[in-house]
Amino acid sequence: MADADLDWVVNAEATLHFMPWTRQNFVDAFAAGYSAWVWVNEGTPAGYAVMFVVLDEAHLLDFSVLPSFQGQGLGRTMMQHLWQVCREQGALQMFLEVRPSNKAALALYRRMGFAEIGRRKQYYPAPEGREDALVMKAPL
Ligand SMILES: CC(C)(COP(=O)(O)OP(=O)(O)OC[C@H]1O[C@@H](n2cnc3c(N)ncnc32)[C@H](O)[C@@H]1OP(=O)(O)O)[C@@H](O)C(=O)NCCC(=O)NCCS
């Protein structure tokens, strides 16, 4: 992901997430040296992800497939690519947080071997009040 991607990434982010990252959040992620990726299908942006690796831990911060590409295996392909990058950097496990109401993401993560290791109570702002975050971990 580069500065030139941010117009479409920020636009997609706003339609895909209840609490979307802002352009500044992505700029800050670049500045922090996070690993940020876009997947392009025949010239059309299809998905993006942001993560960081510290020592043997990878943390997935943002992971999205654009609606017209969902349900076609791209999420799985993206995750496999990220895991390869993580392994090359010495990571042994990946952590992420997800809303319990996000059934598609939960199904993908569980199918890929993520297990729930904790729950942050009332972590996310939600359409009605707040929502917990499930903390999940997968071996790489
Ligand atoms: C979650 C998300 C990344 C999944 O991406 P995707 O490309 O549609 O997922 P895939 O097609 O690779 O599916 C992989 C597996 O995930 C599961 N899955 C994906 N979408 C699902 C859905 N809507 N319902 C049930 N299971 C689903 C399936 O088990 C699937 O494997 P299978 O087809 O062999 O059964 C995508 O829906 C998305 O970007 N959602 C909006 C943003 C978001 O919520 N991001 C995650 C924030 S934590």
The ligand as a Gaussian input file, in Angstrom:
#p B3LYP/6-31G(d) Opt

LIG

0 1
 C      -14.288000     -10.962000       6.351000
 C      -13.804000     -10.830000       4.915000
 C      -12.387000     -10.293000       4.903000
 C      -13.835000     -12.223000       4.249000
 O      -13.220000     -12.116000       2.970000
 P      -13.670000     -13.051000       1.737000
 O      -12.732000     -12.792000       0.618000
 O      -15.118000     -12.845000       1.460000
 O      -13.448000     -14.504000       2.354000
 P      -13.147000     -15.846000       1.527000
 O      -13.982000     -15.854000       0.295000
 O      -11.676000     -15.987000       1.363000
 O      -13.688000     -16.960000       2.531000
 C      -12.813000     -17.777000       3.277000
 C      -13.625000     -18.534000       4.322000
 O      -14.204000     -17.597000       5.232000
 C      -15.537000     -18.005000       5.560000
 N      -16.464000     -16.928000       5.151000
 C      -16.150000     -15.836000       4.419000
 N      -17.249000     -15.066000       4.273000
 C      -18.260000     -15.714000       4.911000
 C      -19.643000     -15.430000       5.103000
 N      -20.201000     -14.307000       4.616000
 N      -20.373000     -16.289000       5.826000
 C      -19.827000     -17.420000       6.328000
 N      -18.527000     -17.752000       6.166000
 C      -17.763000     -16.899000       5.466000
 C      -15.769000     -19.301000       4.873000
 O      -15.474000     -20.334000       5.811000
 C      -14.780000     -19.314000       3.760000
 O      -14.289000     -20.569000       3.464000
 P      -15.118000     -21.610000       2.551000
 O      -15.598000     -20.834000       1.385000
 O      -14.115000     -22.644000       2.206000
 O      -16.200000     -22.111000       3.408000
 C      -14.767000      -9.906000       4.110000
 O      -16.089000     -10.346000       4.291000
 C      -14.675000      -8.441000       4.494000
 O      -13.773000      -7.731000       4.074000
 N      -15.648000      -7.934000       5.293000
 C      -15.737000      -6.523000       5.611000
 C      -14.524000      -6.001000       6.397000
 C      -14.304000      -6.814000       7.635000
 O      -15.217000      -7.131000       8.386000
 N      -13.024000      -7.148000       7.888000
 C      -12.617000      -7.918000       9.034000
 C      -12.518000      -7.035000      10.225000
 S      -11.994000      -7.953000      11.676000

